[in-house]
Amino acid sequence: MIIYSVSLRVKTDIADEWLQWMQGEHIPNMLNTGYFNSYKIFKILVPETEADFIVYRVNYELDSFEKYTEYAQKEAKRLQEAAAARYHGRYTASREVIEKL
């Protein structure tokens, strides 16, 4: 199993709105691509971050690395640009692809 793990550092003043948007729009759009089986979203408690930020992690599960590669080539840019257009300058994201052993 492959995990596409996205860490997001979100400004505190938009965190509630951002989380609602993620759960109500962005994550459903990710799942609707057909590449992902499920997801889990987490709020990072330790280590603590700066006072004006909250860090979240969203893990999306896929069946294979090939599915991730196809997602990255066909869908990732569009979905990432939608988030950037909505929350430009108010969050940062880093991404990893890991394999569950």
N, C-alpha and C positions, 0 to 999 in steps of 0.2 A: 504494500500500500504506500502511496505517495501522499505527502502532506505539503500543500502550498501554504506557507506560514507568512502572514503579513503583520508586521508590528507597526502600530500607528501612534504617533505622539501628537495629541490633540490639545489645542488650547482649552483651558478649563471653562472659559466663558461660552464656548459653543459645544461643549462635550455632550450635554443632554440632547440638543438638537441633532448633532452629528450621529449620536448613537441611534436615535429614532430613524434617521435617514438610512443609516447602515442596515438596520434590521427591517425597515419597511420597504426600501427601494434597492440599495446597492447589492446586498447579499442575495435577495431574490433574483436580481438580474444576473448575478454570477451563477447561481444554481440553474437558471433558465438557459444558460449556454449549453447545457447537457454534458459538460466535462466533469462536473463535481458531483459526488454522491451525497455529501453532507458537510456541515461546518460546525465549529464550536467557536464561541467568542469569549474572551477572557479580559479582565481588567488586571493590570499588573499592580501588585501591592508592595512587593519588595524586589529590587531596591526602589525606594521612593524616588520620584522625579522632582523636578523644579515645581514650585508652588503653582505656576500658571499652566501646567500641563498635566494631562492624564495619559497614561500609556495603555493601549489595548493591543491584544493579539487576536487575530482571526485565523483559524486553521481550517483550510478547505481540504477534504479528502478526495483523492482520485484513485482510480484503479491502476494506473500505470504512468511511467514517466513520459511515454509517448503521448498520452492524453494531455499532460501538462504542456508538452512542447507544442502540440496543436493549439491549445488554448492561447499560449504565449504568442504564437504567430498570427492567429485569427481574431482574437477577442480582447486580449489584455490592454492594448493601447486605447481602444475605444472606452473601456470601462474605467481605466485609470484617468483618462482625460476628462470624463464626466465628473469624477470626484475632484480633480484639480480645478475644474471650472467653478464648481460650487463652493469649495473651501480653500481657494488659492491663498497660500501664505499663512494659513491657520492650522496646518498639520504637516507632518512629515511621515513618510512611509518607507520601510525597508522590507525586503522580501527574501525569503529563503525557500528552497525546495528540499525536503528531507524525506528519507525513506524509513518507514516503520519496519523494524526487524522482528 
